[in-house]
Amino acid sequence: MSADEAEKTLKQDLEDTRDDLRRTADEIRVKLHLAGMDVKDAWNDIQPRLEDFERRFDSKAEEVGDELKALGSEIKQRLLNIKAKLTSE
């Protein structure tokens, strides 16, 4: 795999992560109005990190690809935890 191909793959992975985060966050927003306080607190905690990811993605996706990918994975796991709490209520 060439450097150009690797860069395209990383960029596509990051774009896929961003799209997945947006989709999951949108699902949570729809259900959030029915949620309990612990879920709302968890949402309020993760929201700034999600916004940070979006800002950093837009400005430096190529420069900080691996770091951004790790941040995206962490945020996704936290979003999935919130989504699971919403499903169990």
C-alpha positions as CSV (number, residue, x, y, z in Angstrom):
1,M,0.0,0.0,0.0
2,S,1.4,3.4,-1.0
3,A,1.5,6.4,1.3
4,D,-1.2,8.0,-0.7
5,E,-3.4,4.9,-0.3
6,A,-2.7,4.8,3.4
7,E,-3.6,8.5,3.8
8,K,-6.9,8.0,1.9
9,T,-7.7,4.9,4.1
10,L,-7.0,6.9,7.3
11,K,-9.1,9.8,6.0
12,Q,-12.0,7.5,5.1
13,D,-11.7,5.8,8.5
14,L,-11.9,9.2,10.2
15,E,-14.9,10.3,8.0
16,D,-16.7,7.0,8.8
17,T,-16.0,7.6,12.5
18,R,-17.4,11.1,12.3
19,D,-20.5,9.9,10.5
20,D,-21.0,7.1,13.0
21,L,-20.7,9.6,15.9
22,R,-23.1,12.0,14.3
23,R,-25.7,9.2,13.7
24,T,-25.4,7.8,17.2
25,A,-25.6,11.3,18.8
26,D,-28.7,12.1,16.7
27,E,-30.4,8.9,17.9
28,I,-29.6,9.8,21.5
29,R,-30.9,13.4,21.1
30,V,-34.3,12.0,20.0
31,K,-34.6,9.7,23.1
32,L,-33.0,12.1,25.6
33,H,-36.1,14.0,26.4
34,L,-37.5,10.8,28.1
35,A,-34.3,9.9,29.9
36,G,-33.5,10.1,33.6
37,M,-31.0,12.5,35.2
38,D,-28.1,10.1,35.2
39,V,-28.4,9.7,31.4
40,K,-28.7,13.5,30.9
41,D,-25.6,14.0,33.1
42,A,-23.7,11.5,31.0
43,W,-24.9,13.3,27.8
44,N,-23.8,16.7,29.2
45,D,-20.4,15.2,30.0
46,I,-19.8,13.8,26.6
47,Q,-21.2,16.6,24.5
48,P,-18.1,18.9,24.8
49,R,-15.9,16.0,23.7
50,L,-18.1,15.4,20.7
51,E,-17.9,19.0,19.8
52,D,-14.1,18.9,20.3
53,F,-13.9,16.0,17.9
54,E,-15.9,17.8,15.2
55,R,-13.7,20.9,15.5
56,R,-10.5,19.0,15.4
57,F,-11.7,16.8,12.5
58,D,-12.5,19.9,10.5
59,S,-9.2,21.6,11.1
60,K,-6.6,18.9,11.5
61,A,-7.8,15.5,10.4
62,E,-4.7,14.7,8.5
63,E,-2.2,16.0,11.1
64,V,-3.6,14.2,14.1
65,G,-5.2,11.2,12.4
66,D,-4.3,8.5,15.0
67,E,-5.0,10.7,18.0
68,L,-8.4,11.8,16.5
69,K,-9.2,8.1,15.7
70,A,-8.6,7.2,19.4
71,L,-10.7,10.1,20.6
72,G,-13.5,9.0,18.2
73,S,-13.4,5.5,19.5
74,E,-13.6,6.7,23.1
75,I,-16.5,9.0,22.3
76,K,-18.3,6.2,20.4
77,Q,-18.0,3.9,23.4
78,R,-19.4,6.5,25.7
79,L,-22.3,7.2,23.3
80,L,-23.1,3.5,23.1
81,N,-23.1,3.4,26.9
82,I,-25.6,6.3,27.0
83,K,-27.7,4.6,24.3
84,A,-27.8,1.4,26.3
85,K,-29.0,3.3,29.3
86,L,-31.8,4.8,27.2
87,T,-32.8,1.4,25.9
88,S,-32.9,-0.1,29.4
89,E,-35.2,2.6,30.8
